[in-house]
Amino acid sequence: MGFLAVGPEILDRLEQVLGETARVRERASPQDARDLPGGGAGVVVVYDGGRVCESRPDGRAVRLEQRWRVVVGARNVARPRSGAPARAEAGALVDRVLAALLGWRPPSAARPLTLVELPEPAHQAGLQRIPLTFTTDILRSAP
């Protein structure tokens, strides 16, 4: 299990649940989520940092909290100024993403995903993006 193993596990989970209804991709940074999607609906998963929760006194083992940003997007150019059609599509997809991820524990994680933040959504030219931030913990120790 690698340090960033949770990301591909989230991608696999979303691909299983969403099937062909939305494209699921991984990106290197939250800023890279701007290209989502080319048309229709999609989800981007991005590692968003973390923190040390606890460390053994000898420094040989740690519990790390990881933050994963899941950006849901939908493009609908009908009424692009109001954004209502794109917002409705993105909102429906958010419901499906939440149903897939809330309380689900990635195989390499020490606890289930927890929704911790709803960063500001964005709408531009018929593309609605709604970010969701989840946390989970991983355990690491020296050999």
C-alpha positions as CSV (number, residue, x, y, z in Angstrom):
1,M,0.0,0.0,0.0
2,G,1.5,3.3,-1.1
3,F,1.1,6.6,0.6
4,L,-1.5,7.8,-2.0
5,A,-3.3,4.4,-2.4
6,V,-6.6,5.9,-1.1
7,G,-6.9,8.0,-4.3
8,P,-7.1,5.0,-6.7
9,E,-9.4,3.2,-4.3
10,I,-11.8,6.2,-4.3
11,L,-11.6,6.2,-8.1
12,D,-12.4,2.5,-8.3
13,R,-15.4,2.9,-5.9
14,L,-16.8,5.8,-7.9
15,E,-16.4,3.9,-11.2
16,Q,-18.2,0.9,-9.8
17,V,-21.1,3.0,-8.5
18,L,-21.4,5.6,-11.2
19,G,-20.7,3.3,-14.2
20,E,-20.9,4.9,-17.6
21,T,-23.0,7.9,-16.3
22,A,-19.9,10.0,-15.4
23,R,-16.2,10.0,-16.2
24,V,-14.0,9.5,-13.2
25,R,-10.4,10.9,-13.2
26,E,-7.5,11.5,-10.9
27,R,-5.6,14.8,-11.0
28,A,-2.4,16.1,-9.4
29,S,-3.8,19.2,-7.7
30,P,-7.2,20.9,-7.0
31,Q,-6.4,23.5,-9.7
32,D,-6.2,20.7,-12.3
33,A,-9.9,20.0,-11.7
34,R,-10.8,23.0,-14.0
35,D,-10.7,20.8,-17.1
36,L,-13.6,18.6,-15.9
37,P,-15.5,17.6,-17.9
38,G,-15.3,18.1,-21.7
39,G,-19.1,17.5,-21.9
40,G,-21.6,15.8,-19.8
41,A,-20.7,14.9,-16.2
42,G,-17.6,13.8,-14.4
43,V,-15.7,13.5,-11.1
44,V,-12.1,14.3,-10.4
45,V,-10.3,13.0,-7.3
46,V,-7.3,15.0,-6.0
47,Y,-5.0,14.5,-3.0
48,D,-5.3,17.7,-0.9
49,G,-2.7,17.3,1.8
50,G,-3.1,16.2,5.4
51,R,-1.8,16.3,8.9
52,V,-0.1,14.2,11.5
53,C,-2.8,13.1,14.0
54,E,-0.5,11.2,16.4
55,S,3.0,9.9,16.6
56,R,4.6,7.4,18.8
57,P,7.1,8.9,21.3
58,D,10.0,7.0,19.6
59,G,8.9,8.5,16.2
60,R,8.6,5.1,14.5
61,A,4.8,5.0,13.9
62,V,2.3,7.7,12.9
63,R,-1.4,8.1,12.2
64,L,-1.8,10.5,9.3
65,E,-5.0,12.2,8.3
66,Q,-5.3,12.6,4.5
67,R,-7.6,15.0,2.8
68,W,-9.1,14.0,-0.6
69,R,-10.9,16.6,-2.7
70,V,-13.7,15.1,-4.9
71,V,-14.9,17.6,-7.5
72,V,-18.2,16.8,-9.2
73,G,-18.8,18.6,-12.5
74,A,-21.5,18.8,-15.1
75,R,-21.6,20.7,-18.3
76,N,-24.9,21.8,-19.8
77,V,-24.9,24.8,-22.2
78,A,-28.7,25.2,-22.1
79,R,-29.2,28.5,-20.3
80,P,-25.4,28.9,-19.5
81,R,-25.9,32.3,-17.8
82,S,-28.3,31.1,-15.2
83,G,-26.5,27.7,-14.9
84,A,-29.7,26.0,-13.7
85,P,-29.5,22.9,-15.9
86,A,-25.8,22.3,-15.1
87,R,-26.4,22.9,-11.4
88,A,-29.3,20.4,-11.4
89,E,-27.1,17.7,-13.2
90,A,-24.2,18.3,-10.8
91,G,-26.5,18.2,-7.8
92,A,-27.9,14.9,-8.8
93,L,-24.4,13.5,-9.3
94,V,-23.2,14.9,-5.9
95,D,-26.0,12.8,-4.3
96,R,-24.7,9.7,-6.0
97,V,-21.1,10.4,-5.0
98,L,-22.2,11.0,-1.4
99,A,-24.1,7.8,-1.4
100,A,-21.0,5.9,-2.6
101,L,-18.5,7.5,-0.3
102,L,-20.1,8.5,3.0
103,G,-19.0,5.9,5.6
104,W,-17.1,3.8,3.1
105,R,-13.7,2.7,4.2
106,P,-11.0,2.5,1.5
107,P,-9.1,-0.8,1.8
108,S,-5.8,0.9,2.6
109,A,-7.3,3.3,5.2
110,A,-7.6,3.0,8.9
111,R,-11.1,4.6,9.1
112,P,-14.0,5.4,6.8
113,L,-14.2,8.5,4.7
114,T,-15.7,11.5,6.5
115,L,-17.1,14.5,4.7
116,V,-15.4,17.6,6.3
117,E,-15.8,20.5,4.0
118,L,-17.8,21.9,1.1
119,P,-15.5,24.4,-0.6
120,E,-17.0,27.1,-2.7
121,P,-18.6,25.8,-5.9
122,A,-17.9,27.4,-9.3
123,H,-20.0,28.0,-12.4
124,Q,-18.7,29.2,-15.7
125,A,-20.0,29.0,-19.3
126,G,-22.4,26.1,-18.5
127,L,-19.9,24.1,-16.4
128,Q,-20.9,23.7,-12.7
129,R,-18.2,22.3,-10.3
130,I,-19.1,21.3,-6.8
131,P,-16.1,20.3,-4.6
132,L,-16.4,17.9,-1.6
133,T,-13.6,17.3,0.8
134,F,-13.2,14.0,2.6
135,T,-10.7,12.8,5.2
136,T,-9.5,9.4,6.3
137,D,-6.5,8.1,8.3
138,I,-3.6,5.9,7.2
139,L,-1.1,4.3,9.5
140,R,2.6,4.2,8.8
141,S,5.5,2.7,10.7
142,A,9.2,2.2,10.3
143,P,10.3,-1.3,9.4
